[in-house]
Amino acid sequence: MSKIYAVGDIQGCGPSLKALVKKLPQKSKMIFLGDLVNRGPDSLGSLRQLKSLQESGRAECILGNHDLHLLAIDAGLRKTKGLDTVDSILQAPDRTELIDWLRKRPMALSNGKVLTVHAGVLPQWDLQQTIECAQEVEKVLRQKSYKDFLANMYGNTPNKWSSSLKGHERLRVITNALTRMRFCTLGGQMEFESKEGLEQGPAGYIPWFSVPKRKTQDTLVYFGHWSTLGLMRQNNVIGLDTGCVWGGKLTAIEVAESGIDSRKAKIIQVAGYDHPLRM
């Protein structure tokens, strides 16, 4: 069986992506945990390589908030911001093919034992519900009318899950949880402004994976999105955003299968991008 590696946020760091793929075993497969593009020096090259890896059967790519941001810009619903580096994609001759490929990527993946997401999982969701909620967003992104979803995707409310939510509000909560969440309350109310480490969250909020009795606590969860954590392995969760775009590293870790202790899983890292605006 081919080894599978989960890979943290690339954010358009094409040279780091190429270097990492070269260091991984030739027949290994990769799951990229979202934020495939933006902020780094080569978003276009990164997206092209990831598309090629996926189409060859060597990789799958989960959508992150920066990837959704690109889709919204492409749809004419958002404008680029100061640190964005997606213009090369928007000007590329294969723009249409790349965008069409990107919007058909999953929001979460699972083999029944391991779960991979970009940001987090609400404490009320078990593994099955997480995948089912992710598929609700995937379904609308793959429809011809997907721009209607993107037009209503942004916003911080509702900030808590309810099974009674419908329409755009339901999809917004799901999207925010899977691609933006770091902290939440014990009851699952999400907070979106704080980006600090584990101990610096706002009063009344804790890291989503620290909520007691969250329904995925018996599932091994791999996630990215939270660069201030660095490489983190605790409580059946593994955080893999090691700040590649901010002078850190791009990290891959062997996905735990039967007989593999996730705490001892092989880690492969390459140097990240020395961003000119890095503090």
LUMKE-879006 format. One record per residue (C-alpha): x negated, y, z negated; residue number from 1; residue in three letters. Coordinates in steps of 0.2 Angstrom, whole numbers, plus 5000, padded with zeros to 4 digits. Last residue first. Layout:
N
REC    u    v    w num residuo
REC    X    Y    Z NUM     ALA
...
END
This chain:
279
REC    u    v    w num residuo
REC 4960 5203 4947 279     MET
REC 4963 5195 4963 278     ARG
REC 4967 5208 4977 277     LEU
REC 4953 5202 4989 276     PRO
REC 4959 5184 4987 275     HIS
REC 4945 5172 4985 274     ASP
REC 4954 5157 4993 273     TYR
REC 4953 5140 4984 272     GLY
REC 4939 5127 4982 271     ALA
REC 4943 5109 4983 270     VAL
REC 4951 5097 4971 269     GLN
REC 4954 5078 4970 268     ILE
REC 4962 5070 4954 267     ILE
REC 4963 5052 4951 266     LYS
REC 4976 5046 4939 265     ALA
REC 4971 5044 4921 264     LYS
REC 4985 5053 4913 263     ARG
REC 4997 5046 4926 262     SER
REC 4993 5028 4920 261     ASP
REC 4993 5017 4935 260     ILE
REC 5001 5000 4933 259     GLY
REC 5017 5003 4943 258     SER
REC 5014 5019 4953 257     GLU
REC 5008 5036 4948 256     ALA
REC 5005 5048 4961 255     VAL
REC 4986 5051 4964 254     GLU
REC 4983 5070 4961 253     ILE
REC 4979 5083 4973 252     ALA
REC 4973 5101 4968 251     THR
REC 4969 5117 4978 250     LEU
REC 4957 5127 4967 249     LYS
REC 4957 5144 4959 248     GLY
REC 4952 5160 4968 247     GLY
REC 4970 5167 4968 246     TRP
REC 4977 5158 4983 245     VAL
REC 4972 5141 4976 244     CYS
REC 4980 5145 4959 243     GLY
REC 4980 5128 4951 242     THR
REC 4998 5124 4955 241     ASP
REC 4999 5106 4950 240     LEU
REC 5009 5104 4935 239     GLY
REC 5012 5086 4929 238     ILE
REC 5027 5081 4918 237     VAL
REC 5029 5066 4907 236     ASN
REC 5027 5076 4891 235     ASN
REC 5010 5082 4896 234     GLN
REC 4998 5085 4911 233     ARG
REC 4994 5102 4917 232     MET
REC 4982 5109 4930 231     LEU
REC 4983 5127 4929 230     GLY
REC 4997 5134 4919 229     LEU
REC 4995 5152 4925 228     THR
REC 4999 5145 4943 227     SER
REC 5017 5140 4940 226     TRP
REC 5025 5136 4956 225     HIS
REC 5020 5117 4957 224     GLY
REC 5029 5102 4951 223     PHE
REC 5027 5083 4948 222     TYR
REC 5040 5075 4937 221     VAL
REC 5038 5057 4929 220     LEU
REC 5056 5053 4924 219     THR
REC 5060 5048 4906 218     ASP
REC 5062 5067 4901 217     GLN
REC 5074 5069 4916 216     THR
REC 5090 5072 4906 215     LYS
REC 5082 5086 4895 214     ARG
REC 5083 5079 4877 213     LYS
REC 5073 5093 4870 212     PRO
REC 5069 5107 4882 211     VAL
REC 5050 5107 4885 210     SER
REC 5051 5104 4903 209     PHE
REC 5060 5120 4907 208     TRP
REC 5047 5130 4898 207     PRO
REC 5055 5139 4883 206     ILE
REC 5066 5154 4881 205     TYR
REC 5073 5163 4866 204     GLY
REC 5061 5177 4866 203     ALA
REC 5052 5179 4883 202     PRO
REC 5038 5166 4887 201     GLY
REC 5020 5169 4882 200     GLN
REC 5016 5152 4874 199     GLU
REC 5017 5141 4889 198     LEU
REC 5008 5153 4901 197     GLY
REC 5014 5169 4910 196     GLU
REC 5025 5171 4925 195     LYS
REC 5040 5179 4916 194     SER
REC 5053 5187 4928 193     GLU
REC 5065 5173 4932 192     PHE
REC 5074 5167 4916 191     GLU
REC 5086 5153 4917 190     MET
REC 5100 5148 4905 189     GLN
REC 5098 5129 4902 188     GLY
REC 5106 5127 4885 187     GLY
REC 5090 5126 4876 186     LEU
REC 5085 5142 4885 185     THR
REC 5075 5143 4901 184     CYS
REC 5058 5147 4907 183     PHE
REC 5049 5143 4924 182     ARG
REC 5062 5143 4937 181     MET
REC 5060 5149 4955 180     ARG
REC 5061 5135 4968 179     THR
REC 5071 5120 4961 178     LEU
REC 5081 5130 4948 177     ALA
REC 5084 5145 4959 176     ASN
REC 5090 5135 4974 175     THR
REC 5102 5125 4963 174     ILE
REC 5109 5141 4955 173     VAL
REC 5110 5149 4973 172     ARG
REC 5119 5134 4980 171     LEU
REC 5132 5134 4967 170     ARG
REC 5135 5153 4968 169     GLU
REC 5136 5152 4987 168     HIS
REC 5150 5139 4987 167     GLY
REC 5156 5132 4971 166     LYS
REC 5152 5131 4952 165     LEU
REC 5163 5119 4942 164     SER
REC 5148 5108 4938 163     SER
REC 5140 5122 4928 162     SER
REC 5122 5127 4929 161     TRP
REC 5116 5144 4921 160     LYS
REC 5109 5159 4929 159     ASN
REC 5124 5164 4939 158     PRO
REC 5116 5176 4944 157     THR
REC 5098 5180 4948 156     ASN
REC 5100 5184 4966 155     GLY
REC 5095 5179 4983 154     TYR
REC 5103 5165 4993 153     MET
REC 5118 5174 5001 152     ASN
REC 5110 5179 5017 151     ALA
REC 5100 5163 5017 150     LEU
REC 5116 5152 5016 149     PHE
REC 5124 5162 5031 148     ASP
REC 5108 5160 5040 147     LYS
REC 5110 5141 5040 146     TYR
REC 5125 5142 5052 145     SER
REC 5117 5129 5064 144     LYS
REC 5116 5117 5049 143     GLN
REC 5100 5110 5043 142     ARG
REC 5099 5123 5029 141     LEU
REC 5116 5119 5023 140     VAL
REC 5112 5101 5021 139     LYS
REC 5096 5104 5012 138     GLU
REC 5105 5114 4999 137     VAL
REC 5117 5101 4995 136     GLU
REC 5103 5088 4996 135     GLN
REC 5094 5096 4982 134     ALA
REC 5110 5095 4971 133     CYS
REC 5111 5076 4975 132     GLU
REC 5092 5074 4971 131     ILE
REC 5094 5083 4954 130     THR
REC 5110 5073 4950 129     GLN
REC 5101 5057 4953 128     GLN
REC 5086 5061 4942 127     LEU
REC 5097 5068 4928 126     ASP
REC 5102 5086 4928 125     TRP
REC 5107 5096 4912 124     GLN
REC 5090 5101 4908 123     PRO
REC 5088 5110 4924 122     LEU
REC 5073 5104 4935 121     VAL
REC 5058 5114 4939 120     GLY
REC 5047 5124 4952 119     ALA
REC 5043 5114 4968 118     HIS
REC 5050 5097 4965 117     VAL
REC 5043 5079 4965 116     THR
REC 5052 5066 4955 115     LEU
REC 5045 5048 4951 114     VAL
REC 5055 5033 4946 113     LYS
REC 5069 5032 4959 112     GLY
REC 5057 5035 4974 111     ASN
REC 5061 5054 4973 110     SER
REC 5060 5070 4983 109     LEU
REC 5065 5087 4981 108     ALA
REC 5070 5102 4992 107     MET
REC 5068 5093 5008 106     PRO
REC 5061 5099 5025 105     ARG
REC 5073 5103 5039 104     LYS
REC 5071 5122 5037 103     ARG
REC 5052 5120 5040 102     LEU
REC 5054 5111 5057 101     TRP
REC 5066 5123 5064 100     ASP
REC 5054 5137 5059  99     ILE
REC 5039 5129 5066  98     LEU
REC 5048 5125 5083  97     GLU
REC 5054 5143 5084  96     THR
REC 5038 5151 5080  95     ARG
REC 5028 5140 5093  94     ASP
REC 5022 5155 5103  93     PRO
REC 5016 5163 5086  92     ALA
REC 5021 5181 5082  91     GLN
REC 5032 5177 5067  90     LEU
REC 5019 5164 5061  89     ILE
REC 5005 5176 5062  88     SER
REC 5016 5189 5053  87     ASP
REC 5017 5177 5038  86     VAL
REC 5004 5185 5027  85     THR
REC 5014 5193 5013  84     ASP
REC 5005 5204 5000  83     LEU
REC 5014 5220 5004  82     GLY
REC 5031 5213 5008  81     LYS
REC 5039 5207 5024  80     THR
REC 5057 5211 5027  79     LYS
REC 5072 5201 5023  78     ARG
REC 5088 5195 5032  77     LEU
REC 5081 5195 5050  76     GLY
REC 5082 5176 5051  75     ALA
REC 5063 5175 5052  74     ASP
REC 5062 5185 5036  73     ILE
REC 5074 5173 5027  72     ALA
REC 5065 5158 5033  71     LEU
REC 5049 5165 5027  70     LEU
REC 5056 5169 5010  69     HIS
REC 5062 5151 5009  68     LEU
REC 5044 5145 5012  67     ASP
REC 5039 5157 4998  66     HIS
REC 5052 5150 4986  65     ASN
REC 5046 5132 4989  64     GLY
REC 5052 5119 5001  63     LEU
REC 5045 5101 4999  62     ILE
REC 5033 5095 5012  61     CYS
REC 5031 5077 5017  60     GLU
REC 5014 5069 5023  59     ALA
REC 5005 5055 5033  58     ARG
REC 5019 5050 5044  57     GLY
REC 5012 5058 5060  56     SER
REC 5026 5071 5061  55     GLU
REC 5022 5076 5043  54     GLN
REC 5004 5078 5046  53     LEU
REC 5007 5088 5062  52     SER
REC 5019 5099 5053  51     LYS
REC 5007 5102 5039  50     LEU
REC 4993 5107 5051  49     GLN
REC 5004 5119 5060  48     ARG
REC 5010 5127 5044  47     LEU
REC 4993 5129 5037  46     SER
REC 4986 5136 5053  45     GLY
REC 5000 5149 5053  44     LEU
REC 4998 5154 5035  43     SER
REC 4980 5157 5037  42     ASP
REC 4972 5169 5025  41     PRO
REC 4983 5166 5009  40     GLY
REC 4998 5176 5003  39     ARG
REC 5011 5166 5012  38     ASN
REC 5014 5148 5016  37     VAL
REC 5016 5130 5010  36     LEU
REC 5024 5136 4994  35     ASP
REC 5031 5119 4991  34     GLY
REC 5025 5103 4982  33     LEU
REC 5015 5095 4996  32     PHE
REC 5018 5076 4996  31     ILE
REC 5003 5067 5004  30     MET
REC 4999 5050 5011  29     LYS
REC 4983 5040 5010  28     SER
REC 4976 5031 5025  27     LYS
REC 4960 5041 5027  26     GLN
REC 4957 5043 5008  25     PRO
REC 4957 5061 5003  24     LEU
REC 4942 5072 5005  23     LYS
REC 4946 5078 5023  22     LYS
REC 4964 5082 5018  21     VAL
REC 4957 5093 5005  20     LEU
REC 4945 5103 5016  19     ALA
REC 4958 5106 5029  18     LYS
REC 4970 5113 5016  17     LEU
REC 4957 5124 5008  16     SER
REC 4953 5131 5025  15     PRO
REC 4972 5134 5028  14     GLY
REC 4976 5144 5012  13     CYS
REC 4993 5148 5018  12     GLY
REC 5001 5147 5000  11     GLN
REC 4994 5130 4997  10     ILE
REC 5004 5126 4981   9     ASP
REC 5000 5109 4973   8     GLY
REC 4997 5092 4981   7     VAL
REC 5005 5075 4976   6     ALA
REC 4994 5061 4982   5     TYR
REC 5001 5044 4988   4     ILE
REC 4990 5029 4990   3     LYS
REC 4993 5017 5005   2     SER
REC 5000 5000 5000   1     MET
END
